[in-house]
Amino acid sequence: MSKTKPLGVYGERKNTVRCIINAGIKRRALKNADLKSAINENTLGKRKRLPETFVLGELWRIDDILHFTDAEILQMFGRVPKEGGYGRWKH
């Protein structure tokens, strides 16, 4: 039986989270094992397969290493960055 890709908004969001994490790893020239101070390698593999199971603390620790861009953070939550947006924190 062939596998099918998940459809709809949640399928797209899952794929987006996977892509952003993989892009961050490549951008920093790291491997999954290099994130072991943030998350166990086996757990990371499971979370990449099922991104909806990420715990916020895990994402925070991964961000401390990969330094996601503002646009990437917004994309993980299904938002599109606006043109001329603000910096990471607006006070």
C-alpha positions as CSV (number, residue, x, y, z in Angstrom):
1,M,0.0,0.0,0.0
2,S,1.4,3.4,-1.0
3,K,1.8,6.2,1.5
4,T,-0.1,9.4,0.7
5,K,0.9,12.9,1.8
6,P,-1.3,14.5,4.5
7,L,-3.8,17.0,3.0
8,G,-5.0,20.3,4.1
9,V,-3.8,23.1,6.4
10,Y,-2.4,20.8,9.0
11,G,-0.5,18.7,6.5
12,E,1.0,21.9,5.1
13,R,1.9,23.1,8.6
14,K,3.6,19.8,9.5
15,N,5.7,19.9,6.4
16,T,6.6,23.6,7.0
17,V,7.8,22.8,10.5
18,R,9.9,20.0,9.2
19,C,11.4,22.1,6.4
20,I,12.2,25.0,8.8
21,I,14.0,22.8,11.3
22,N,15.9,21.0,8.5
23,A,16.8,24.4,6.9
24,G,18.1,25.7,10.3
25,I,20.2,22.6,10.7
26,K,21.7,23.0,7.2
27,R,22.2,26.7,7.7
28,R,24.3,26.1,10.8
29,A,26.1,23.1,9.1
30,L,24.9,20.8,11.9
31,K,23.5,17.3,12.2
32,N,20.5,16.1,14.2
33,A,22.9,14.8,16.8
34,D,24.3,18.3,17.3
35,L,21.0,19.3,18.9
36,K,21.4,16.8,21.7
37,S,21.7,19.6,24.3
38,A,18.2,20.7,23.3
39,I,16.5,17.5,22.5
40,N,17.3,13.8,22.3
41,E,18.2,12.6,18.8
42,N,15.5,9.9,18.7
43,T,12.9,12.3,20.1
44,L,13.9,14.8,17.4
45,G,13.3,12.2,14.7
46,K,9.9,11.4,16.2
47,R,9.0,15.1,16.4
48,K,10.0,15.7,12.8
49,R,7.7,12.9,11.8
50,L,4.9,14.2,14.0
51,P,5.6,18.0,14.4
52,E,2.3,18.5,16.3
53,T,3.8,16.6,19.2
54,F,6.6,19.3,19.8
55,V,6.5,20.8,23.3
56,L,7.1,24.5,23.4
57,G,10.1,24.1,25.6
58,E,11.7,21.8,23.0
59,L,11.2,24.5,20.3
60,W,12.6,27.2,22.5
61,R,15.8,25.1,23.1
62,I,16.1,24.3,19.4
63,D,15.7,28.0,18.6
64,D,18.6,28.8,21.1
65,I,20.8,26.7,18.8
66,L,19.4,27.3,15.3
67,H,18.3,30.9,15.7
68,F,15.1,30.8,13.6
69,T,14.3,34.0,11.7
70,D,11.1,35.9,12.5
71,A,9.6,34.8,9.2
72,E,10.4,31.1,10.1
73,I,8.7,31.5,13.5
74,L,5.6,32.9,12.0
75,Q,5.5,30.2,9.3
76,M,5.7,27.5,11.9
77,F,2.4,28.8,13.3
78,G,0.8,29.2,9.9
79,R,1.3,32.9,9.5
80,V,2.7,34.8,6.6
81,P,5.1,37.6,7.4
82,K,4.0,41.1,6.4
83,E,6.1,43.4,4.3
84,G,7.9,46.0,6.4
85,G,7.1,44.1,9.6
86,Y,8.7,44.8,12.9
87,G,11.7,43.2,14.5
88,R,11.5,40.1,16.6
89,W,10.0,41.9,19.5
90,K,7.8,44.9,19.4
91,H,7.3,46.9,22.6
